[in-house]
């Protein structure tokens, strides 16, 4: 991989970690169970994306 590609992956990993933490924070603030479940799915999707990019390394 080129340096530019590695920097891109590093950037994506940081964004995905941020999205995960934002989802977790939002889940903690919600009362509606259905909405919490939806945000939990989003969090899991971002965890999967993070893992896929991480595995490229």
N, C-alpha and C positions, 0 to 999 in steps of 0.2 A: 504494500500500500504506500501511496505517496504521503508526504507530510501533510498536504492539504486534505487528503481523505481522512487521515487520522484526526486532524483538528476538527473536521466536520463531525466525525463520530463522537469525539469528546464533547462537542457542543450539544449534539443530540442527546447524549447521555445525561448531561446537566439539565436540559429542558425536561426530559422524561422524569427525572428525580423530582424536579420542581412541580410538575403536574401531579405526581403521586402525593406529594406533601400537601398540595392545595386541595386535592380530593379528600385526603384524610382530615384536614382541618374543617372542610365543609361538612363532612359526615358528622363530625362532632357537634356541629351547630344546628343540624336539622332535627326536626321532630317527626316529620312524615316518614313512615317506614318505607313506603313505595319509592319516594324520592331518594332516601338513603341507599336503597338497593340499586337504584339507577347509577348513583355516584360511585358506589362500590364496584359496579361493573366497569365504569370508566377507569377507576383506579387500577383494576386488574388488567385492563387492556394496556394501560401505560406501563405496567410492570412487565407485561409480555413484550411490548415494543422495546423496552430497556434491555431485557434479556437477549432479544434477537440481535440488537446492535452490539451488546457486550460480547456475544459469542463470535462476532466477526473478528474480534481481537484475538 
